Amino acid sequence: MKLKPYQYMILVHPPEGSANELEKTIILETDFVAAKDEANARLMAMRSSILLGYENKLDRVEVLVRPF
């Protein structure tokens, strides 16, 4: 199985209906991984967001993945 490089970015969006103007989308992490496909790279990024302490906010977490 040949692994390909992917770049990912983890975003955390503010809660829906938030009246606080200071709450913006946060970029948690940008990194590179070697994975067999994009779905596998996305899974690795989601594991990283859980390790960063966002396991109870996964509905606000967005993972963007692209081939490198």
C-alpha positions as CSV (number, residue, x, y, z in Angstrom):
1,M,0.0,0.0,0.0
2,K,1.5,3.3,-1.1
3,L,0.9,6.3,1.2
4,K,0.3,9.8,-0.1
5,P,0.9,13.1,1.6
6,Y,-2.1,15.2,2.7
7,Q,-2.4,18.5,4.4
8,Y,-5.2,19.1,6.9
9,M,-6.6,22.1,8.8
10,I,-8.8,21.8,11.9
11,L,-11.3,24.6,12.4
12,V,-13.6,25.2,15.4
13,H,-16.6,27.3,14.7
14,P,-18.5,29.4,17.3
15,P,-21.7,28.0,18.6
16,E,-24.8,28.6,16.5
17,G,-26.8,31.7,17.6
18,S,-23.8,33.1,19.5
19,A,-24.4,36.8,20.2
20,N,-20.8,37.3,21.2
21,E,-19.0,39.2,18.3
22,L,-15.7,38.1,19.7
23,E,-16.3,34.4,19.0
24,K,-14.8,33.6,15.6
25,T,-13.7,30.5,13.8
26,I,-10.4,29.3,15.3
27,I,-7.7,27.4,13.4
28,L,-6.6,24.7,15.8
29,E,-4.0,22.9,13.8
30,T,-2.5,22.7,10.4
31,D,-0.4,19.7,9.7
32,F,0.7,17.0,7.2
33,V,0.0,13.3,7.3
34,A,0.8,10.3,5.1
35,A,-2.3,8.3,4.4
36,K,-3.7,5.8,1.8
37,D,-6.6,8.1,0.9
38,E,-8.4,11.3,1.8
39,A,-10.8,9.6,4.2
40,N,-8.0,8.1,6.1
41,A,-6.3,11.5,6.4
42,R,-9.5,13.0,7.6
43,L,-9.8,10.3,10.3
44,M,-6.2,11.0,11.5
45,A,-7.0,14.7,11.7
46,M,-10.2,14.0,13.7
47,R,-8.2,11.9,16.2
48,S,-5.9,14.9,16.6
49,S,-8.8,17.2,17.4
50,I,-9.9,14.8,20.1
51,L,-6.4,14.8,21.5
52,L,-6.5,18.6,21.6
53,G,-9.5,18.4,24.0
54,Y,-12.4,19.1,21.6
55,E,-14.2,15.7,21.9
56,N,-17.3,17.3,23.4
57,K,-17.5,20.0,20.6
58,L,-17.2,17.8,17.5
59,D,-20.4,19.3,16.1
60,R,-18.4,22.6,15.8
61,V,-15.2,21.0,14.4
62,E,-14.6,21.1,10.7
63,V,-11.7,19.3,9.1
64,L,-10.4,20.4,5.7
65,V,-8.1,18.0,3.8
66,R,-6.3,18.3,0.5
67,P,-3.6,16.3,-1.3
68,F,-0.2,17.8,-0.9
